[in-house]
Amino acid sequence: MSGAQAAAERRMRAIRNIGIMAHIDAGKTTLTERLLFVAGRTHRMGEVHEGDAVMDWMDLERERGITITSAVTRFEWAGHELHLIDTPGHVDFTIEVERSLRVLDGAIAVFDAAHGVEPQSETVWRQADRYRVPRLAFANKLDRVGADLAMTLASLRARFPDHVIAPVQRPLGVEAAFIGLEDLVGRRTIRFEDPDDPRVLSVARGISAEAEADRAALVAALADLDDAAADAVLQDRDLDEAALRAAIRRATISGRFVPLLCGAALRNKGIPQVLDAVCDYLPSPLDVPPPAGVHPDTGEEERRPASESAPLLALAFKVSLLDERRRHVFVRVYSGRIAEGDAVWNASQRRFEKVGRVLLMHAAQKERVPALGAGQIFAIAGLKVTRTGDTLTDKGHPLLLERLSVYEPVLSQAIEAPSARERELLIDALARIADEDPTFRHGEDPDTGQLVVSGMGELHLDVVAERLRREFGLAVRTGPPQVLLRETITAEAEAEATFERTTDEGPIFGAVSVRVAPLPRGGGLEFRLAPAAAALPFLREETRRFVEDGAREAAEGGVLEGHPLQDLAVTLTGATWREGASKPFAYKVAAADAVRTAATRARPVLLEPVMRLEVVLPAEALGDVLGGLDRRHGSVSDVADRGVATKVIQAEAPLRRLFGYATELRSATQGRALFTMRFERYDAA
């Protein structure tokens, strides 16, 4: 290995690509602001409630006190280079979490210690599972009334049984008496000395007997996951600090163990210890398997080593409009380097793109650099056609990475420009927002000619409308939200269809027979060939593809009210050939007609979005709230206690019944209840 290669490897060993994820209002952005201050990246701590958080750089974020778009920053700590993404907590912006986790090597999951696992924190945890992202858990707000680390730990273990979760710290006091931590790994007692500066600490050797018991439980929890810990337990010997830290790191990187930290970000408690844990326990780009890609020509799976000397492989995970709506593409480089002026091959679009500028980001602030390489996350200006999920690679060594998961919108509304002259400006602005946001859709209603926008919820569409007014200067008007429906079938049915025409160029013919059958919820659309059809000698690959395209086009148009058909299997059972007349596109038209006819016979039904709800409320209002859910056709699955005077309701309800529920809930509980909802599934209306 050359000196340059060794230096590049040392640099990558010190990189930590991490994200902060949680339920809304658990304290993600507040924690991020403290981490940046402690690391010296900022010189004052921004406050979400005061509207001056650095990472919430959009005016809308600062006014509403929520994170809407994920923000990227870079800083250093203890000889490590950290790339950090602060993600939204609201379910309407879950795509921001999804695409961030896609490119991260590790994550910090933040939990409110008074509430434990909440709905969106469970959602983001599952997203991290999907991308096999190792993580730390941080029990935040231990200084607030009702905070309970034991309850939070029990909640984590109950909701996430696939992970071994154990605390590596023990709080000194809780609620107002939360004054410090006991570090179980290093056997140190840490006290917070300055309420305004998280860096001012007093550290003493030794921990309490209770903490020693917790340390023994930590080693026992690791024994099932790590050989060194297992040997220590079997031989009844102690693990010293270095050995225990190494065991935690190995188990965490494996994805099976989650260390639990604790603190209170708003009160500046426990912040440096989070940074230490990130460096000690979360992986570098060299510690995780390189992503699997597919060669676009051969279809073979390949993995490229995390090295600057390897051919380029990078994923575009986010498009953002910055600097008066100029387009910036955020990328994670897995191998190779990207330099200003490079021509990179977009394997997804099969065309070259010219790199204008290479930019290290700090929220909306930019630092121009000549080049960046493997393991780093940054933005590129100048890419014209690269979209979210595209792969940038070397044309001589092309590779395609898996695209991001797509979330289907559940809500739509009409939107109007103030004048016909500004309609084109509105269409252009909607296209720009859709370029940024894969969960946003827009188009024209074919029946009314109205422009219609679709998104993940009321807040999502509200934010889009406000952005159009502020960023694009369009005084748009919006109609009431409408639920996006789907259709499906509930029985099997068969049908035949023939397409036959006579033209100047001769006769055109195609005839097919199909069978449709329902699939389980979430099954999408499957196209199959019956053995008899597969054996037909004239049914070549091109004709089969046309038949499948016809089936999918028919499903898009639905059979009841024009909503897309889903959760059905279409089987081609037969086809008829006529020499000199049969053409592939004729079979496409015949297949579409046959599928529509068969679906009409298969007892079609409407599907509507069903939402999962969690309502946190005072115990005395339980009867009123349950009655309100019943009136909205809600199905309650669980009512649990949280503390002495608080109840938590888990329920499901149709989205169309939940409009105005926030106002009703506030009225029924004098503003003391909170509720969150997320999309669960489509089900029969």
For each residue, the residues with C-beta under 8 A, 3 or more apart:
1: 5 6 9
2: 5 6
3: 6 7
4: 7 8
5: 1 2 8 9 307 308 309
6: 1 2 3 9 10
7: 3 4 10 11
8: 4 5 11 12 307 308 309 373 374
9: 1 5 6 12 13 286 307
10: 6 7 13 14
11: 7 8 14 15 81 375
12: 8 9 15 284 285 286 306 374 375
13: 9 10 284 286
14: 10 11 79 80 81 284
15: 11 12 80 81 82 83 284 285 375 376
16: 80 81 82 83 105 106 278 279 282 283 284
17: 83 103 104 105 106 285 332 375 377
18: 82 83 84 85 104 105 106 107 108 278 282
19: 70 84 85 86 87 97 100 101 104 106 107 108 133
20: 28 31 32 84 85 86 87 107 108 110
21: 28 87 89 97 100 101 107 108 109 110 121 124 125 127 128
22: 26 27 28 89 109 110 111 120 121 124
23: 26 89 111 112 115 118 119 120 121 124 676
24: 66 88 89 90 120 676
25: 89 112
26: 22 23 89 110 111 112 115 118 121 140 141
27: 22 30 31 110 112 140 141 265 266
28: 20 21 22 31 32 67 86 87 89 110
29: 32 33 48 53 55 56 67 86
30: 27 33 34 47 48 53 265 266
31: 20 27 28 34 35 108 110 138 140 265 271 274
32: 20 28 29 35 36 53 55 73 84 86
33: 29 30 36 37 42 45 46 47 48 53 54 55
34: 30 31 37 38 45 198 265 268 271
35: 31 32 38 39 75 84 271 274 275
36: 32 33 39 41 42 54 55 73 75
37: 33 34 40 41 42 43 44 45 198
38: 34 35 77 198 199 271 272 275
39: 35 36 75 76 77 82 275
40: 37 43 75 76
41: 36 37 73 75 362
42: 33 36 37 45 46 54
43: 37 40
44: 37
45: 33 34 37 42 268
46: 33 42 50 52 53 54 55 56
47: 30 33 50 51 52 53
48: 29 30 33 51 53 56 65
49: 65
50: 46 47
51: 47 48 62 63 65
52: 46 47 62
53: 29 30 32 33 46 47 48 56 61 62
54: 33 36 42 46 57 73 362 363
55: 29 32 33 36 46 67 71 73 86 363
56: 29 46 48 53 61 62 66 67 68 71
57: 54 61 71 363 364
58: 61 62 68 69
59: 62 63 470
60: 63 64 68 463 466 467 470
61: 53 56 57 58 64 65 66 67 68 69
62: 51 52 53 56 58 59 65
63: 51 59 60
64: 60 61 68
65: 48 49 51 61 62
66: 24 56 61 88 89 90
67: 28 29 55 56 61 70 71 86 87 88 89 90 93
68: 56 58 60 61 64 88 90 93 96 463
69: 58 61 88 93 96 320
70: 19 67 85 86 87 88 96 97 99 100 318
71: 55 56 57 67 85 86 361 363 364
72: 83 84 85 330 361 363 377 378 379
73: 32 36 41 54 55 83 84 86 361 362 363
74: 81 82 83 84 360 361 362 377 378
75: 35 36 39 40 41 82 84
76: 39 40 79 80 81 82
77: 38 39 80 82 275 278 279
78: 275 276 279
79: 14 76
80: 14 15 16 76 77 278 279
81: 11 14 15 16 74 76
82: 15 16 18 39 74 75 76 77 275 278
83: 15 16 17 18 72 73 74 376 377
84: 18 19 20 32 35 72 73 74 75
85: 18 19 20 70 71 72 100 104 377
86: 19 20 28 29 32 55 67 70 71 73
87: 19 20 21 28 67 70 96 97 100 124
88: 24 66 67 68 69 70 93 94 96 97
89: 21 22 23 24 25 26 28 66 67 120 121
90: 24 66 67 68 93 120 459
91: 94 119 120 123 456 457 676 677 678 679
92: 455 456 457 458 459 460 463
93: 67 68 69 88 90 96 97 456 460
94: 88 91 97 98 120 123 124 127 407 439 456 678
95: 98 99 404 407 437 438 439 456
96: 68 69 70 87 88 93 99 100
97: 19 21 70 87 88 93 94 100 101 123 124 127
98: 94 95 101 102 127 404 405 407
99: 70 95 96 102 103 317 318 388 389 404 438
100: 19 21 70 85 87 96 97 103 104 317 318
101: 19 21 97 98 104 107 124 127 128 130 131 133
102: 98 99 131 315 317 404
103: 17 99 100 315 317 332 377
104: 17 18 19 85 100 101 107 131 133
105: 16 17 18 133 134 282 283 284 285 287 288
106: 16 17 18 19 133 134 135 136 278 282 283
107: 18 19 20 21 101 104 128 133 134 135 136
108: 18 19 20 21 31 135 136 137 138 274 278
109: 21 22 121 124 125 128 135 136 137 138 258
110: 20 21 22 26 27 28 31 121 138 140
111: 22 23 26 115 116 117 118 121 137 138 139 140 152 155 156
112: 23 25 26 27 115 116 118 140 141
113: 116 139 140 141 142 144 147 148 149 151 152 262
114: 141 144 145 146 147 148
115: 23 26 111 112 118 616 642
116: 111 112 113 151 152 154 155 156 642
117: 111 121 122 125 155 156 158 159 160
118: 23 26 111 112 115 121 122 614 676
119: 23 91 122 123 612 614 676 677 678
120: 22 23 24 89 90 91 94 123 124 676 678
121: 21 22 23 26 89 109 110 111 117 118 124 125
122: 117 118 119 125 126 159
123: 91 94 97 119 120 126 127 678
124: 21 22 23 87 94 97 101 109 120 121 127 128
125: 21 109 117 121 122 128 129 135 159 160
126: 122 123 129 130
127: 21 94 97 98 101 123 124 130 131
128: 21 101 107 109 124 125 131 133 135
129: 125 126 132 133 162
130: 101 126 127 405
131: 101 102 104 127 128
132: 129 255
133: 19 101 104 105 106 107 128 129 255
134: 105 106 107 252 253 254 255 281 282 283 288
135: 106 107 108 109 125 128 252 258 282
136: 106 107 108 109 252 258 259 260 261 274 277 278 281 282
137: 108 109 111 156 165 258 259 260 261
138: 31 108 109 110 111 260 261 262 263 274
139: 111 113 142 149 152 153 260 261 262 263
140: 26 27 31 110 111 112 113 263 264 265
141: 26 27 112 113 114 144 147 264 265 266
142: 113 139 147 149 171 174 175 178 262 263 264 269
143: 147 174 175 176 178 264 266 267 269
144: 113 114 141 147 175 264
145: 114 175
146: 114 175 642 643 646
147: 113 114 141 142 143 144 174 175 178
148: 113 114 151 152 174
149: 113 139 142 152 153 167 170 171 174 260 262
150: 153 154
151: 113 116 148 154 155
152: 111 113 116 139 148 149 155 156 260
153: 139 149 150 156 157 165 167 260
154: 116 150 151 157 158
155: 111 116 117 151 152 158 159
156: 111 116 117 137 152 153 159 160 165 258 260
157: 153 154 160 161 165
158: 117 154 155 161
159: 117 122 125 155 156
160: 117 125 156 157 163 165 258
161: 157 158
162: 129
163: 160 256 257 258
164: 221 222 224 225 251 256 257 258
165: 137 153 156 157 160 257 258 260
166: 217 218 221 222 257 259 260
167: 149 153 170 184 214 218 259 260 261 262
168: 183 184 185 218 248 259 260 261 277
169: 181 182 183 184 260 261 262 270 273
170: 149 167 181 182 184 207 208 210 211 214 262
171: 142 149 174 178 180 181 182 262
172: 178 179 180 181 182 189 191
173: 177 178 179 180
174: 142 143 147 148 149 171 177 178
175: 142 143 144 145 146 147 178
176: 143
177: 173 174
178: 142 143 147 171 172 173 174 175 264 267 269
179: 172 173 191 192
180: 171 172 173 189 190 191 192
181: 169 170 171 172 189 190 262 263 270 273
182: 169 170 171 172 188 189 190 207 208 211
183: 168 169 186 187 188 189 190 207 273
184: 167 168 169 170 187 207 211 214 215 218
185: 168 215 218 241 244 245 248
186: 183 241
187: 183 184 205 206 207 215 241
188: 182 183 203 204 205 206 207
189: 172 180 181 182 183 203 204 205 206 207 208
190: 180 181 182 183 201 202 203 273
191: 172 179 180 201 202 203 204
192: 179 180 195 198 200 201 268 269 270
193: 200 201 202
194: 197 198 199 200 268
195: 192 267 268
196: 268
197: 194 200 268
198: 34 37 38 192 194 268 269 270 271 272
199: 38 194 272
200: 192 193 194 197
201: 190 191 192 193 272
202: 190 191 193
203: 188 189 190 191
204: 188 189 191
205: 187 188 189
206: 187 188 189
207: 170 182 183 184 187 188 189 211 212 215
208: 170 182 189 211 212
209: 212 213
210: 170 213 214
211: 170 182 184 207 208 214 215
212: 207 208 209 215 216
213: 209 210 216 217
214: 167 170 184 210 211 217 218
215: 184 185 187 207 211 212 218 219
216: 212 213 219 220
217: 166 213 214 220 221
218: 166 167 168 184 185 214 215 221 222 244
219: 215 216 222 223 229 232 233 239 244 247
220: 216 217 223 233
221: 164 166 217 218 224 225 257
222: 164 166 218 219 225 226 229 244 247 248 251 257
223: 219 220 226 229 230 232 233 234
224: 164 221 230
225: 164 221 222 229 251 254 256 257
226: 222 223 229 230 247 250 251
227: 230 231
228: 231 232 239 243 246 247
229: 219 222 223 225 226 232 233 239 244 247 251
230: 223 224 226 227 233 234
231: 227 228 234 235
232: 219 223 228 229 235 237 238 239 243
233: 219 220 223 229 230 236
234: 223 230 231
235: 231 232
236: 233
237: 232
238: 232
239: 219 228 229 232 243 244 247
240: 243 244
241: 185 186 187 244 245
242: 245 246
243: 228 232 239 240 246 247
244: 185 218 219 222 229 239 240 241 247 248
245: 185 241 242 248 249 280 281
246: 228 242 243 249 250
247: 219 222 226 228 229 239 243 244 250 251
248: 168 185 222 244 245 251 252 257 259 280 281
249: 245 246 252 253 280 281
250: 226 246 247 253 254
251: 164 222 225 226 229 247 248 254 256 257
252: 134 135 136 248 249 255 257 258 259 281 282 283
253: 134 249 250 281 282 283 287 288
254: 134 225 250 251 257
255: 132 133 134 252
256: 163 164 225 251
257: 163 164 165 166 221 222 225 248 251 252 254
258: 109 135 136 137 156 160 163 164 165 252
259: 136 137 166 167 168 248 252 277 281
260: 136 137 138 139 149 152 153 156 165 166 167 168 169
261: 136 137 138 139 167 168 169 270 273 274 277
262: 113 138 139 142 149 167 169 170 171 181 270
263: 138 139 140 142 181 269 270 271 273 274
264: 140 141 142 143 144 178 267 268 269 270
265: 27 30 31 34 140 141 268 269 270 271
266: 27 30 141 143
267: 143 178 195 264
268: 34 45 192 194 195 196 197 198 264 265 271
269: 142 143 178 192 198 263 264 265
270: 169 181 192 198 261 262 263 264 265 273 274
271: 31 34 35 38 198 263 265 268 274 275
272: 38 198 199 201 275 276
273: 169 181 183 190 261 263 270 276 277
274: 31 35 108 136 138 261 263 270 271 277 278
275: 35 38 39 77 78 82 271 272 278 279
276: 78 272 273 279 280
277: 136 168 259 261 273 274 280 281 282
278: 16 18 77 80 82 106 108 136 274 275 281 282
279: 16 77 78 80 275 276 282
280: 245 248 249 276 277
281: 134 136 245 248 249 252 253 259 277 278
282: 16 18 105 106 134 135 136 252 253 277 278 279
283: 16 105 106 134 252 253 286 287 288
284: 12 13 14 15 16 105 287 375
285: 12 15 17 105 288 306 334 374 375
286: 9 12 13 283 306 375
287: 105 253 283 284
288: 105 134 253 283 285
289: 303
290: 303 304 305 306 334 335
291: 303 315 334 401 402
292: 301 302 303 402
293: 301 302 303 304 313 391 399 400 401 402
294: 299 300 301 302 399 400
295: 298 299 300 301 302 398 399 400
296: 347 350 398 399 400
297: 398
298: 295
299: 294 295
300: 294 295
301: 292 293 294 295
302: 292 293 294 295 399
303: 289 290 291 292 293
304: 290 293 310 311 313 334 335 397 399
305: 290 310 335
306: 12 285 286 290 310 334 335 374 375
307: 5 8 9 310 335 374
308: 5 8 335 336 337 373 374
309: 5 8
310: 304 305 306 307 313 335 336 374
311: 304 335 336 393 394 396 397
312: 333 335 336 337 338 344 392 393 394
313: 293 304 310 333 334 335 336 391 392 393 394 399 401
314: 331 332 333 334 336 338 344 391 392 393
315: 102 103 291 331 332 334 389 390 391 392 401
316: 319 329 330 331 383 386 387 388 389 390 391 392
317: 99 100 102 103 330 331 332 388 389 404
318: 70 99 100 329 330 388 436
319: 316 327 328 329 330 386 387 388 435 436
320: 69 327 328 330 379 436
321: 325 326 327 328 432 436 471
322: 325 326 328 364 366
323: 326 328
324:
325: 321 322 432 471 472
326: 321 322 323 381
327: 319 320 321 381 383 384 435
328: 319 320 321 322 323 359 379 380 381
329: 316 318 319 379 380 381 383 386
330: 72 316 317 318 319 320 361 377 378 379 380
331: 314 315 316 317 338 377 378 379 380 392
332: 17 103 314 315 317 376 377
333: 312 313 314 336 337 338 372 373 374 375 376 377 378
334: 285 290 291 304 306 313 314 315 374 375
335: 290 304 305 306 307 308 310 311 312 313 374
336: 308 310 311 312 313 314 333 373 374 394
337: 308 312 333 371 372 373 374
338: 312 314 331 333 342 344 355 358 371 372 373 380 392
339: 342 355 358 370 371
340: 355 356 357 358 368 370 371
341: 354 355
342: 338 339 354 355
343: 352 353 354 355
344: 312 314 338 352 353 355 392 393
345: 351 352 353 392 393 394 395 398
346: 349 350 351 352 353 385 386 390 391 392
347: 296 350 390 391 392 393 398 399 400
348: 387 389 390 391 400 403
349: 346 385 386 387 390
350: 296 346 347
351: 345 346 385
352: 343 344 345 346 395
353: 343 344 345 346 382 383 384 385 386 392
354: 341 342 343 382 383
355: 338 339 340 341 342 343 344 358 380 382 383
356: 340 380 381 382 383
357: 340 368 380 381 382
358: 338 339 340 355 368 369 370 371 372 378 380
359: 328 366 367 368 369 378 379 380 381
360: 74 366 367 369 372 378 379
361: 71 72 73 74 330 364 365 366 367 378 379
362: 41 54 73 74 365 366 367
363: 54 55 57 71 72 73
364: 57 71 322 361
365: 361 362
366: 322 359 360 361 362 379
367: 359 360 361 362
368: 340 357 358 359
369: 358 359 360 372 378
370: 339 340 358
371: 337 338 339 340 358
372: 333 337 338 358 360 369 376 378
373: 8 308 333 336 337 338 376
374: 8 12 285 306 307 308 310 333 334 335 336 337
375: 11 12 15 17 284 285 286 306 333 334
376: 15 83 332 333 372 373
377: 17 72 74 83 85 103 330 331 332 333
378: 72 74 330 331 333 358 359 360 361 369 372
379: 72 320 328 329 330 331 359 360 361 366
380: 328 329 330 331 338 355 356 357 358 359 383
381: 326 327 328 329 356 357 359
382: 353 354 355 356 357
383: 316 327 329 353 354 355 356 380 386
384: 327 353
385: 346 349 351 353
386: 316 319 329 346 349 353 383 390 392
387: 316 319 348 349 390 435
388: 99 316 317 318 319 404 438
389: 99 315 316 317 348 403 404 438
390: 315 316 346 347 348 349 386 387
391: 293 313 314 315 316 346 347 348 399 400 401
392: 312 313 314 315 316 331 338 344 345 346 347 353 386
393: 311 312 313 314 344 345 347 397 398 399 400
394: 311 312 313 336 345 397 398
395: 345 352 398
396: 311
397: 304 311 393 394
398: 295 296 297 345 347 393 394 395
399: 293 294 295 296 302 304 313 347 391 393
400: 293 294 295 296 347 348 391 393
401: 291 293 313 315 391
402: 291 292 293
403: 348 389
404: 95 98 99 102 317 388 389 438
405: 98 130
406: 438 439
407: 94 95 98 438 439 456
408: 484
409: 412 439 440 441 454 455 456 484
410: 456 457 483 484 609 655 679
411: 454 455 456 457 458 460 461 481 482 483 484 609 655
412: 409 441 452 453 454 455 461 481 482 483 484
413: 452 453 461 478 479 480 481 482
414: 445 450 451 452 478 479
415: 426 430 442 450 451 452 453 465 468 476 477 478 479
416: 450 451 476 477 478
417: 420 422 423 425 426 451 474 476
418: 422 474 475 476 477
419: 422 423
420: 417 423
421: 424
422: 417 418 419 425 426 474
423: 417 419 420 426 427 451
424: 421 427 428
425: 417 422 428 429 472 474
426: 415 417 422 423 429 430 451 468 472 474 476
427: 423 424 430 431 442 451
428: 424 425 431 432
429: 425 426 432 433 468 472 474
430: 415 426 427 433 434 442 451 453 468
431: 427 428 434 435 442
432: 321 325 428 429 435 436
433: 429 430 436 437 440 442 464 467 468
434: 430 431 437 440 441 442
435: 319 327 387 431 432
436: 318 319 320 321 432 433 440
437: 95 433 434 440
438: 95 99 388 389 404 406 407
439: 94 95 406 407 409 455 456 460
440: 409 433 434 436 437 453 454 455 460 464
441: 409 412 434 453 454 455
442: 415 427 430 431 433 434 451 452 453 454
443: 451 452
444: 449 450 451 452
445: 414 448 449 450 451 452
446: 449
447:
448: 445
449: 444 445 446
450: 414 415 416 444 445
451: 414 415 416 417 423 426 427 430 442 443 444 445
452: 412 413 414 415 442 443 444 445
453: 412 413 415 430 440 441 442 461 464
454: 409 411 412 440 441 442 484
455: 92 409 411 412 439 440 441 460 461 464
456: 91 92 93 94 95 407 409 410 411 439 460 679
457: 91 92 410 411 460 461
458: 92 411 461 462 481 659
459: 90 92 462 463
460: 92 93 411 439 440 455 456 457 463 464
461: 411 412 413 453 455 457 458 464 465 478 481
462: 458 459 465 466
463: 60 68 92 459 460 466 467
464: 433 440 453 455 460 461 467 468
465: 415 461 462 468 469 476 478
466: 60 462 463 469 470
467: 60 433 463 464 470 471 472
468: 415 426 429 430 433 464 465 471 472 474 476
469: 465 466 472 473 474 475 476
470: 59 60 466 467 473
471: 321 325 467 468
472: 325 425 426 429 467 468 469
473: 469 470
474: 417 418 422 425 426 429 468 469
475: 418 469
476: 415 416 417 418 426 465 468 469
477: 415 416 418
478: 413 414 415 416 461 465
479: 413 414 415 482
480: 413
481: 411 412 413 458 461 659
482: 411 412 413 479
483: 410 411 412 608 609 654 655 656
484: 408 409 410 411 412 454 563 609
485: 561 563 606 607 608 685
486: 563 564 565 566 606 607 608 682
487: 558 559 560 561 563 564 565 566 604 605 606 607
488: 518 565 566 567 568 604 605 607 682 684
489: 493 516 517 518 565 568 599 602 603 604 605
490: 518 602 603 604 605
491: 518 602 603
492: 515 516 517 518 602
493: 489 515 516 598 599 601 602
494: 513 514 515 516 573 598 601
495: 513 514 594 595 597 598 601
496: 511 512 513 514 594
497: 511 512 590 591 592 593 594 597
498: 509 510 511 576 590
499: 508 509 510 511 586 587 589 590 593
500: 507 508 509 510 511 586
501: 507 508 586
502: 506 507 508
503: 506 507 508
504:
505:
506: 502 503 580 581
507: 500 501 502 503 578 580 581
508: 499 500 501 502 503 581 583 586
509: 498 499 500 578 581 582 583 586
510: 498 499 500 575 582 583 584 585 586 587 588 589 590
511: 496 497 498 499 500 575 576 587 590
512: 496 497 547 572 574 575 576 587 590 591 594
513: 494 495 496 572 573 574 575 594
514: 494 495 496 551 570 571 572 573 591 594 595 598
515: 492 493 494 530 570 571 573 598
516: 489 492 493 494 568 569 570 571 595 598 599 602
517: 489 492 568 569 571 602
518: 488 489 490 491 492 567 568 569 602
519: 523 524 526 567 568 569
520: 523 567
521: 567 681 682 683
522: 567 681
523: 519 520 526 566 567 568 569
524: 519 566 567
525: 551 552 555 565 566 567 568 569 570
526: 519 523 568 569 570
527: 548 551 552 569 570 571 572
528: 569 570 571 572
529: 533 534 539 544 571 572
530: 515 533 534 571 572 573 574
531: 534 535
532: 535 536 573 574
533: 529 530 536 539 572 573 574 575
534: 529 530 531 539
535: 531 532
536: 532 533 539 574 575 577
537:
538: 543 575 577 582
539: 529 533 534 536 543 544 575
540: 543 544
541: 544 545
542: 545 546 584
543: 538 539 540 546 547 575 584 587
544: 529 539 540 541 547 548 572
545: 541 542 548 549 584
546: 542 543 549 550 584 585 587 588 591
547: 512 543 544 550 551 572 575 587 588 591
548: 527 544 545 551 552 591
549: 545 546 552 553 588
550: 546 547 553 554 587 588 589 590 591 592 595
551: 514 525 527 547 548 554 555 570 591 592 595
552: 525 527 548 549 555 556
553: 549 550 556 557 588 592
554: 550 551 557 565 591 592 593 595 596 599
555: 525 551 552 558 564 565 566 568 570 595 599
556: 552 553 564 565
557: 553 554 562 564 596
558: 487 555 561 562 563 564 565
559: 487 565 596 599 600 604
560: 487 563 604 605 606
561: 485 487 558 606
562: 557 558
563: 484 485 486 487 558 560 606 607
564: 486 487 555 556 557 558
565: 486 487 488 489 525 554 555 556 558 559 568 599 604
566: 486 487 488 523 524 525 555 607 682
567: 488 518 519 520 521 522 523 524 525 607 682
568: 488 489 516 517 518 519 523 525 526 555 565 599 602
569: 516 517 518 519 523 525 526 527 528
570: 514 515 516 525 526 527 528 551 555 595
571: 514 515 516 517 527 528 529 530
572: 512 513 514 527 528 529 530 533 544 547 575 591
573: 494 513 514 515 530 532 533
574: 512 513 530 532 533 536
575: 510 511 512 513 533 536 538 539 543 547 572 587
576: 498 511 512
577: 536 538 582
578: 507 509 581 582
579: 582
580: 506 507
581: 506 507 508 509 578
582: 509 510 538 577 578 579 586 587
583: 508 509 510 586 587
584: 510 542 543 545 546 587 588
585: 510 546 588 589
586: 499 500 501 508 509 510 582 583 589 590
587: 499 510 511 512 543 546 547 550 575 582 583 584 590 591
588: 510 546 547 549 550 553 584 585 591 592
589: 499 510 550 585 586 592 593
590: 497 498 499 510 511 512 550 586 587 593 594
591: 497 512 514 546 547 548 550 551 554 572 587 588 594 595
592: 497 550 551 553 554 588 589 595 596
593: 497 499 554 589 590 596 597
594: 495 496 497 512 513 514 590 591 597 598
595: 495 514 516 550 551 554 555 570 591 592 598 599
596: 554 557 559 592 593 599 600
597: 495 497 593 594 600 601
598: 493 494 495 514 515 516 594 595 601 602
599: 489 493 516 554 555 559 565 568 595 596 602 604
600: 559 596 597 604
601: 493 494 495 597 598
602: 489 490 491 492 493 516 517 518 568 598 599
603: 489 490 491
604: 487 488 489 490 559 560 565 599 600
605: 487 488 489 490 560 684 685
606: 485 486 487 560 561 563 684 685
607: 485 486 487 488 563 566 567 682 683 684 685
608: 483 485 486 654 655 656 682 683 684 685
609: 410 411 483 484 654 655 656 679 681 682
610: 652 653 654 655 679 680 681 682 683
611: 652 653 654 655 658 677 678 679 680
612: 119 650 651 652 677 678 679 680
613: 629 634 649 650 651 652 653 658 675 676 677
614: 118 119 648 649 650 651 675 676 677
615: 625 629 648 649 651 665 673 674 675
616: 115 642 646 647 648 673 674 675
617: 621 622 625 646 647 648 649 665 669 672 673 674
618: 621 645 646 647 669 672 673
619: 622 641 645 646 647
620: 645
621: 617 618 624 625 668 669 672 673
622: 617 619 625 626 639 647 649
623: 626 627
624: 621 627 628 668 669
625: 615 617 621 622 628 629 649 665 668 669 673
626: 622 623 629 630 636 639 649
627: 623 624 630 631
628: 624 625 631 632 661 664 665 668
629: 613 615 625 626 632 634 636 649 651 653
630: 626 627 633 634
631: 627 628
632: 628 629 653 654 657 658 661
633: 630 653 654 657
634: 613 629 630 651 652 653 657
635: 651 652 653
636: 626 629 639 649 650 651
637: 650 651 652
638: 648 649 650
639: 622 626 636 647 648 649 650
640: 647 648 650
641: 619 644 646 647 648
642: 115 116 146 616 646 647 648
643: 146 646
644: 641
645: 618 619 620
646: 146 616 617 618 619 641 642 643
647: 616 617 618 619 622 639 640 641 642
648: 614 615 616 617 638 639 640 641 642
649: 613 614 615 617 622 625 626 629 636 638 639
650: 612 613 614 636 637 638 639 640
651: 612 613 614 615 629 634 635 636 637
652: 610 611 612 613 634 635 637 680
653: 610 611 613 629 632 633 634 635 657 658
654: 483 608 609 610 611 632 633 657 658 685
655: 410 411 483 608 609 610 611 658 679
656: 483 608 609 659
657: 632 633 634 653 654 661
658: 611 613 632 653 654 655 661 677
659: 458 481 656
660: 663 664
661: 628 632 657 658 664 665 675
662: 665 666 675
663: 660 666 667
664: 628 660 661 667 668
665: 615 617 625 628 661 662 668 669 673 675
666: 662 663 669 670 671 673
667: 663 664 670
668: 621 624 625 628 664 665 673
669: 617 618 621 624 625 665 666 672 673
670: 666 667
671: 666
672: 617 618 621 669
673: 615 616 617 618 621 625 665 666 668 669
674: 615 616 617
675: 613 614 615 616 661 662 665
676: 23 24 91 118 119 120 613 614
677: 91 119 611 612 613 614 658
678: 91 94 119 120 123 611 612
679: 91 410 456 609 610 611 612 655
680: 610 611 612 652
681: 521 522 609 610
682: 486 488 521 566 567 607 608 609 610
683: 521 607 608 610
684: 488 605 606 607 608
685: 485 605 606 607 608 654
